[in-house]
Amino acid sequence: MSNIPLRRRGAALAAALMSASLVLTACGGDGDGTGVKAAEAPGVKAAETRTVKAENGTIEVPVSPQRVVTIGNTNLPFIDLGGKPVGVTEASDSELGVLPEEQRTVYEAAEIIGSNGGEVDLEKLAGLKPDLILVQFHSSDWDKVGKRLEAIAPTVLWGLDTEWKAFADAIAEAGNVADALNRQKAEFKDKVAKIQATYGKIIDDTSFVDVSRGDWNDPGTFYIADIGCSEIARDDVGLDLPEAAEGKDPLAYESLPFEQIGELSKYDVITYPVDAEGRPAESFVPVVETNTWKALPAVSSGRALGVFCPGNNSYGPVIRYLDSLAGALAALPAKK
């Protein structure tokens, strides 16, 4: 599973279009394309470096980076692992709104160096004197600005299709936050095992469908989610959830008209998105207001479960999703 937030076509398209151009302000030269070794960064000695592998090659980075700048999708995963970046790109209000307070405080303490759409003020970035830059954004942005980033400090790039667990591993290695990652991995494993042990019979005997709707969807449409948090429920927890045939686009890429809501009646349990307070997500409200939704057997019998997914690109939000899923399963009435 790649780690584009929620893994939906709307999000993927947003990532693909997230910059028409980059703000290429003065940054001390174009670089030669080979990058800058960490040993050349201010205050870093050669003996304090190591190498990591990334999309842009084998990069020499500080063993213990002190001034990390995060760009694009690396912002929140690095903070989730306990990192404290000195510079970040903008995160959306919806992303910041679901962050734990302490993580939001860390984010807000960092210098904004550009929008999350790929606009990076390289002069401001250079002024932060970073010893490491972590990047995940569209390849077209890298083509425009990659050499300039490498000329400022060691720069580690990941593609948008990087699977979220591999992404967490790589950020932890490059950013020297592996201790936090190990704790999160253990907690993730324990929570999955507990859900399986507690609700094993339900998981084995129940057909589920996860439905959602994004603010990018056309009016009167929804989709069946088979990527994002539902993928974790299916592949890690073991819920019987529909998925696209191998080699086909995810089901989530197809917008379905409200007239097809009735087809969800063939599933025992429906899960749908809610906010942290358990209210239907704003974008999903038009679905729950339809008479067709209200008439579904799962809805009328209390077997439509709201589940909160704050994100699926690092362990912290995924663990919160598992907590919400466990709570929803605990409230599931027995089959009649």
Steps between C-alpha positions, in 0.01 A plus 500: 500500500640833400481783747316778316248617761187280485617346173213633297508626148408849617802501728720349234392758248559773753851369555562481130390858454637638823724747329490671168827668579753533779624822648863472397642780707871549551659210684867513421531323167336222300726222622652234278237233547713285728368645825689640795652268754400544860866554583478827309202631699577751774614340824495140370815289494568218259522247784140585598340395173348185354325408177134433424339388177226711345330581170781744421780255567722409793516805723750582773312643798589601856486221755306730731347786298416808706339735246258304285274657238201299378332560165169364372374175651798461733379774739254311716659152494830645627319689776296187580831323566604767748699714258513876542561658159632853477319552169186352347269550205136585559258232613128531440258605772342154488838334559590733786153472649541130586855524636559438870559834673868437569567417133316807381711711738817354346373571150403859584842565654672428168561758228266474201717491189226464242162351423437129505427540130872493430583870520825513694678823585854376460655818636303465825583130511873568464479761775390229742839329450354148490722197531234272346205547264226236475281515189197327356317675221429454131789403273442808284576719801820308562606551140468876548652543844682181603853614417447825685382318810804274486723805473364626833525182709487120469158430353309171520215449251217247501249445221127542554443127452715400799310256725421662836683250720811522282466879509496500881806273506689725260414825679601346834833391355582829329371720782645295787164439668503119495429464873158659458434287192575181689255595774232584245553173315461304822181688588361447149572127518340471845184685396453290187548181701252616766231582240549161336485317833197692630295514182629196314159338456346823372791546260464143372120499463425852378512667162599865519499788256673832561337795327609860486468827319756774447451871461634455146218260405224624274167577671286191541789254493695283743756220470593163644831539684753225445813709566610717789386396846265235359806333350646473850173352627507244219868411471621541859189434711336253262153648439316360199489818290459531122805593295582550136615206293874467462632741240186713505456853634384516863124498551546835673582658166143451375232747606165329544164678482277512808259275309743214567501541878234229520751246365682521835218292650687180409764569767457415868679810629571840347779724623510869415716803593440707813693778670680474834170562684323220313293722273471409130784666309381821341553369148299186583198677650314514164509118492356444849223750428360297211195281553678220317774498761255509788312203349805274485465195730843566652404858581158423648645217712791701640758314295627808315813599690668839496880468513748785542805494272732795570746380234685196376850626418665425836447278802358760738182578304462134401507401868225754567303346215537156655369636831196638321444176310521299822244730663267462203526121507430502874173684434390263223168331584472127450350368180130429520 
